[in-house]
Amino acid sequence: MSHERLPLEEDDSRRYEPRQCMSEDAVSASGPSNDADRMEQEVCWPSALRFTSLLTVTCRLFHSEWVESGRGQSMVHERAKWLFLLCQSPMSVIFGFVSACFSGTASCFTFACFSLLHFFLAFTQSLHAFTSHISSNAFVILFGLLLLVMVVHTSHPLHIISLNANGLGDLMKCNAISSMIQQHRPHIWVINETKSPTPAVSRVCAHGYNTFENPGVHTAGSPAHGKWGVILGVCNTIHAQHVDTFFDSSLTGRVVAVDLVIPTAHGGFPHRLIGVYVPWDPGMTAGPDPHSSSAFWMSITQLCRHSPYSWSLIGDCNVTLNIGETSSRSTSLSQAQLQYQTFLCDCHAVDIWDTQNDVDAAFTYTFRNHIGQSVIDRAVHSTVGVQSSKIEVLDFFIGSTDHRPIRALLSLSAPDGQSPLFPSSLTNSSNQRVRPLYPKCHECARFIAFSNEVDHPVLLCGLSGITVADDSSFDVLYHALTDIICNAASLHFEQPRWMTQKEGSAQKIVNPTIRILVREGHRLGRLIAATCGHSISELATKAPWVVDYLNAHANLLIAQGDRAPQFLPYLLTLRRTLARIRYAEERIELHSRAQQSAQGHIRA
């Protein structure tokens, strides 16, 4: 559990129980990130201008289908109701745009509210009059067109994943984090609370990303241990420049900021991304303590205000905004909440969790311990340059931490109105050329074979006689030599192990014992499904191993009598026990591999 936490008031002792899905099964079973595609359809809406234009054109198209007004009023009201519900989301875009234009003073805000109310009533009356004359066929076609416009999006959003790791000293945890990154392939990932005073980014295996780190600070009385620490990774297809934050002592070990260049069809535009680990101690004022929350949020406010264009912030904010985001029964407004709300107002920022009405700490929690649970891992963005956003808790088990990962999607917009060119899912960087492994001391013959492999095609193609006189001759010679050298290196030098992995897959932790546990876990899953479906006899005719489990349960009934559980609870308990054993075996196997790798580096 983290050492910096606000007290909560509910008991939950099931936090550290391993779940059913473990390591490679969790990675290979779900495949690519389909949830991200679902969130993209929810987060990307068309512009208000496109919706209004289509509605106007459609009204003109169906002008010739006016019919007599003596039709049934029940059908008219039903059509108006469904079309009104359909138009609510696009019209909310218009309302938000108008309110943003008029926000500034109290009088302008009042005027904007009355203007929006008047527009809303006028639109409802016009819609009712329109549907009272339209025919059934025309209404169905109009409904389909409006639905098509609402689900079409112009570009893929910026995909960000954040997790409070609660330390990176556990090999199982580091392997799970690497598997999560390789499976979901986000554009950006943030790992906070590394608890390491030295750089720890090498413990996370995330190829294809440029990493930036703000290491933690030493704990008092223990120089080998640290607290805080933030790591931020950006995919290498997006240019990122580190923003210096070391001049401010309140941001030491807590913030990593980068300026991204979001690609477009005709260039790009800047977007500042900030990964944070916020202090839990609120602090009343920005006094002499540089690590207080008040000093921290003041520095973050300046960092956001100085962004070139749009900005976003994600990480462990150690704060909740409303009573539904925590299981605590306290209704008073804490100093941390006041300072966080002050930051949102000063920066004109939007908290994504606050925009979702279905946030409940009982289900959508990001932090849980033996006392209670809450939503403290958050994502914030500016009102400028961000059209819409979405956030959710990522369904991926990370052990040895009291937090769950979150995923945020941001639909960005360029200053000139262009759409960002984000791919729907990042491809594994294994398709790119990388440096091969340097031969070991006893492998000097690889250099001789490599030189012979390069000399032969160079002489065969006559490249030694080509003189570089202009750009075209340089390009010809450069590309020819590059292909020859890379091909020879791939033949005679070893490649990194991650190059041989499949796209989006993680390294499997297997040995003979783990294979047996996996096999029995799959069998228990089939047997549980057959028990629920009352088809055990059919399964027993196809799988002889079913009899072994039936006999084991019968022996348990004889031994324990009435105290013995029924067959289904017995199977569930057995599967849970196998999952615990498998988790322990995978930990042992990872430690063994790490020790062998370290010994190999020493011998080399």
N, C-alpha and C positions, 0 to 999 in steps of 0.2 A: 504494500500500500504506500502511496505517496506520503511524504512527511509534511506536506503543505496542503491541508484540506480543511474546509469549513465543516463544523460538526453537523451531522444529520441525525435523524431521530427514528429511524425504523430499522428493524433487524432483518438481515437477509444473509444466511450462512451458506448459500449455494454458489457463491461467486467463483470459488477456485475448483469447482467440479469440472473435469474435462468433459467436453461435449461429444456428441456422437461422431461428428465429422473430424477426422484427424489428418494432419499433414497433407500427403499427396492426393488422398481421395478428395479432400476439400478443394484441391487445385484442379484436378482432372475431371471431376464430376460435373462441375458447372460450366466449364469451357469459357469462352469469351464473355466479356461483361455485357450481358443482355440487359441488366438493370440500368446501365448507363444509357442505352438506347431508349428505354422507356422514359427515363428522366428527361432526355433531350426533347422528346415530343411534348412533355409537359412544360418545359422551361422556355421553348422557343415559340413565340407567337408572332403572327404577321403584324405589320405596322397598321396604325389606325387609318392612315390614308388609303392603304390598299383595301381595307375592309369597307370603308365608306364608299370608295369608288365602285367597288363591285356591287354593293347594294344599290347604288344609283343606276348603274347600267342594267342590272337585273330587273329593276322596276320598269325601265323603258322597254325591255324585251318582252315583258308580259303585259304591256299596255293593251295589246290587241286581244287579250283573253279576259277582259272585263265581262262579267256576267251579271244577270239581274240580281238585285239585292234580296230576293225573297228566299234565300237558302236558309237551311237550318242554323239557328244561332249557336247551338251547342257545338257544331263542327267548327264554326268560326272562332269561338272562344278557345277551343282546344288547340287550334292552329296557332293562335296568338300566344298562348301560354308556352308552347314548345319552342316557338321561334324566339320568344323573349328570353327564355332560359338559355338558348343557344347563343344569343347575342351578349350575354352578360360579361363573359370573359374578354371579348374584344372591346366592348364598350368601357370596361374597367381600365383598359390601356389608354383610351381617350381621356377618361376622368383623371387618371394619374398624370398624364401629360399636361392637362390644363391646370391642375392644382399645383404642379411643380413650377409652371410659368408664373403663377400669381403669388406663390409663397414668398414671403419677405416681411410684410407688416401685417398687423391685425386687420386693418381695413381691407387690404387686398385679399386676405384669406377669407373674410366674410363675403366679399363680393364674389370670390370664386365659388364658394359653397352655394350661394343663391343662383349663380349662373349654371352650375352643374345640375341643381335641382330642376331649374326651368327646362334645361335641355333634356333631362331625363323624362319629365312629364310629356314634353312635346314629342319626343321620340316614341313613347309608349302609345300616345294617341294616334300618331301617324301609322304606326305598325298595326294597330287594331283596325283602322280604316282600310289599310292596304289588304289585310288578310280577309276582310269581309267581302271583297269583290274578286279575289283570285280563285281560280279553279283548282281542283284537286291535283291534276297533273302538274300544273305550274308550281304549286306549293311544294310538291315532292322534289321537283328539279331544283327549286330555290334552296330547299333544305339541304340537298346534297352538295350544291355549290358552296354554301356557307360552311358546311362541315369540312369540305375539302380545303378551303382557305385556312381554317383554323388549325389543321393538323400539319400543314406544310411549313417547314422551317427552312431558312435560307442557309444556315451554316451550323456546324457542330459547336457546342459550347466548350469552354475551357474546363477541363476535368481535373479536379484537385482532391487528394486524399490526405487526411491528417490523422495522427495517432499520438497519444501520450504513452510512450513506451515504458515509463517507470523504470528506466535503466536498460542498458544494453549489455549487461554482463552475462545473460543467460543465452546459451547457444540455441536452445529450442525456440526462444522468443525471436532471436535474430533470423533464424531460418524461416519462421512463420511470417515475419515482416517482409523478408525477401520474396517469399512465395506470394504474398498479397500484392506486392508491386509487380511481379512478373505476370500474375494472372490478370489483373485489372488494367495494367499499362496506362496509368494516368499521365496527363501532361506534366503535372507537378505533384510531388508528395512532400509532406512535412512530418518529421519525427521530432517531438519535443520531450524534454526531461530525460536526456541521455544519461545524466548523473556521472559524467566523465569529465575531469578537468583537462584531459588531453583529447585530441581529435579521435572520434570513434566512427567516422563514416565508413571505414574499411570493414566494419563488422556487418554492414548491410550490403548484400550482393544485389546491385541494381545497375545492370549494364545498359548503356544507351542514355545515361543521364549525366548532366554536369551538376556536381554537388557543391553546396556552400554550407559552412558550419560555423557556429558560434559556440565554442566549447563551454562547459560549465565552469564553476569556480570551486576551489578547494574548500572542503568543510573544515571547521575549526577542530584542531586536535587530530586530524586524520589526513595527512597530505596525499595519501594514495587514493582517497575517495573524494568524490565531488558531488555537486548538486546543480540542478538546472541543465542547460545545454539544449541547443536546437540545431537540427540538420534539415536542409531544404534541397530537394533535387528537381532539376528542370530537364525535360527531354532535350536531347542535343539538336533537335530540329527547330527549336525556338532559341533565338539569341537572348542571353541573359547577362546582365552586368551587375556585379555586387555593389550594393550601396553601403558606404562606410557608416557603421553605428558604434564603433569603439570609442569615439570621442565622448560619448554619454555614458557615465558609469551606471545609470539606472537601467540601461539596456544590455549590460554585460551578461553574457550567458543566457539571455532571454529572447533575443530578437535576431532574425536573419531577414534582410530585405534585399530584393533584387529588382532591377528595372528590366522588364521584358520588352521585346520588339515583336508584337503580334503581326504575323504575315497577312498581307492582303493581296489582291490581284495586281495592284500597282504600287507595291512598296510595303509599308507597315506603319504601326502606330504604337506608342509606348503604353505600358501598363505596369504599375508598381505592385508587387506582391510581397506581403509581410507575413512571415511565420513567427508566432509568438508563444511564449510560456509566461503567463501573467502572474505576478505575485499574489498570494492568497491574502496577505495582510493588507487591509485597505489603507490604513494610515489616514489621519484626519486632514493633514495639510502637507504640502511639499516641503517638509522641514529638512533637517540635516541628514536624515536617512535617505541615501540615494536609491535604496532598494524598496522603498514604500510604493504602494500601488498608485498613490496620487502623483508622485514624480514620474512613475512609469507611463501613466496615461497622458500626462502633459507632453512627454517626449514623443509618444506615438502620435499624438495630435499634430505636432510639428512635422513629423515624418510623413504623415498623410497629406497635410496641406502643401508640402513642397513637392508632391508627386507631379511629374510632367503632364499627365492627363488623368486617366482613371486609376483606381487602386482597389486592392482587396486585401483582407486580413483574415487569417485562419490559424487556429491552434487552441490550446487550453487557456480559456479566459478566466477560469475560476470564479464565475459569476452566473447567476440566473436572473431573468427579467421578470417572470411572473410566477405565481404560486403553483401553476401546473407543471413547472419544470423542475420541481424538487419535491421529495417526499417529506421534507421538514414541515412542521405545522406552524412555523413562525410566519406571522403576517406583516411584521415590521420591515421597513425598507432599510437595508444595510448600507454602510458607507461604500462598500464595493459596488453595489448596484447604482448608487448615486453618481459615483465617479465614472462608471461605465456609461450611464445614460448621458452624463455631461459630455463625454467623448463623442457619443453618437450625434448629439445636437451640434457640437462645435464643428464637426467634420461633415455634417449633413449626410450621415452614413445610414445604411440599412442593415439591420441584423436579420439574417435569412431565417433563423428559427422563429423570430418574432412575426414574420410574414405568413407562417403556416399555423393554421388554427387547430390542428389536430395533435399538437405536441403534448405528450403526457409522460411524466417521469416514470410511470408504472410500466411503460412499454418502450418508449423512445428515449431511453436514458443513455448517456455517454459515460457516466461514472457511477460505480457501485462499490460499496464496501459492506462491512458487517452492520453498519448503522442504518444506511439508507442508500438512495440513489438520486441522481439529478442530471440535468443537461447543462454541463459547463464547458464542453468543447464546442466552439462556435465559429461562425464565418460571417464576416462583415464586408460590405463593399460600398463604394461611392455611388451617389445617385447619377453622376456623370459618367457616360461611357459604358454603362451596364444596363441592358434592356430588361433582363429578367434573370432570376436565379432560382435554384432548387438545392435542398440539402436533405440528407437522410443518414441514418446509421448504417454502416456497411456490415452486412451479414458475413463476417469472417472472424473466426476464432483466433485470438492472440492470447497465449497463456502468460502467466506471471505478470499481469498488469491489471489494474483496477479500472481501466478505461476501455472503451470500444472505439474502433476507427469510424470516422465520419467521411462522407463524400459530398462535395459541393460542385455544382455545375453553374457556370456563369456564361450568359449570352452577351458577349461584348459587341460594341459598335464603334467604328472608327469615327474620328472627327469629321471626315468628308463623306460619311454615310456608307462606306464600303463594308462588306462583310468579311470577317476573319476567315482565313483558310486553315481551319483545324481539321485534321483527318478524324474519321469516326473512331478509329482505334489505332494506336501506335503499333507499328510492326517491330518485331524483335530486331535488335541491332546486330544479330548474327549474320545478316545479309551484307553488312558493311565490312570493308577491309580493316583488319586490326593487326596489331603487331604480333608476330609469332613469339613463342617462348624461346628465350636464349638457351642454347644447348648447355648441358652440364659439363663438368670437367672431363669426364671420360667419353664425351660425344664430339670430340674435335673433328672426326671424320665427316660430320654433317657439313662443316664449312667447305671442305674440299668438294664434296658432291654438289653443294649449292653453286660454287664458282664454275664448275664444269657445266652445270645445267644452264647457267646464264650465258657463258661464252659461246656455246654452240648456236643458239638462235641469233645471237648478235652477229656472228660471222656469216650465218646463213642468209640473214636479211640485209647484210651490208650496212648496218647502222654505224659502224666505225668510220665509214667514209662520208657520212652526211655532215655538212657544215651548217652551223646555225647562222643564218643571215637575216632572217626576219621572224615575225611572230608565227607565221604558218609553218616554217621549218622547225621552229622550236616546239610547237605543239605536236608535230608528227613524231619527233624524236622523243619528246617527253612521254607521250602516251604509249609508244612502242616499248620503251625501256621499263615503264611502270608495269605493263602487263607481263613482260618477261620476268622481272624481279619478283613480282607477287606470285606468279605461277610457280616459280622455282622454290620460293619460300614455303608455299603450301605443301610442296612435295617432300621437302627435306627437313623441315622444322616442325615441331609439335605446335598445335593450336591450343588456345585456352579451352578448358573443359566446357565452359558455357557456350562455346561455338557449336558444339555437337548436340545441344539440347534443342528440342522442338520449340517452335514459336509459342510464347506465352506459358511454357511449362516450367515447373520448378524441379529442383534436384530431389529425387526420391530417396527416402531413407529406408533402405531394405537390408535385411539379412535373413538367414533361414528361420529364426524365431519370429521375426516380424511378418514374414510371409505366411506362417502358420496362423498367427493371430488375425491377419487380414482375411484369410480364408474362412476361419471360424466366425469372424464378424459378419461376413457376407452370408454365411449359412444361417446365422441367427436372424439376420434381417429377413431372409426368405421364410424362415419358420414362423416368425412373428406375423408376417403378412398372411401366411396360410392360416394361422390361428385366428386372426381377426376375420378372415373370410370363410372360416369353417371348412377348410379344404385340406386338413392335415393328412387325411387318408390318401388323397390324390397325390400329395407331395411325397408321402412315404413310399408309394409304388415306383416313383421315378428316382428318388434319392435315398439310398440305403442308410445314410448317416442320420436320418431323422429318428431311427429306432434308438440310436445311442442317447439322444437327448430325452426321448420318452422314458427309457429305462432309468436314466439318471434321476429324472423327476420322480419316478415311481419309488426308487430307493430312498429319496428324500422324504416322501410321504410315509414310508415305513419307519424311518428313523425318527422323524419329528412328529408324526401324527397330525393332530389338528393344528399344530403351530406351523406346519409347512405351508408355504404360499401356493396359490393356484399356478397353473401352468404358464399363463401369460405374464404375471408379475415375476415368476421365476426366470423366464427368458429375458425380460427387460433388465433385471438385476444382473444376470449373467453377462449380457452385452455391455452394460456399464462397467462391470469389473474387467472385462477384456479390453475395453477402451483405456482404462487406467493402466493396465499392464503394458499395453502397446505404447502408450505415451512414455512410460518409464524406459522401455526398451529402446525407443527412438532417441531418448536423451543419452543413454549409454552409447549408442552407436555414433551419435554426433560427436561426443567427447572423444571417442576412439579415433574417428576420422581427423578431428582437429589435432590430436596428438601426433598422429602419423604425418600429417601435413607439416607440422612444425619441425619434426625430426628430419623430414625430407629437405626442408629449406636449410637446416643446419648442415646436413651432409653435402648439399650442393655448394 
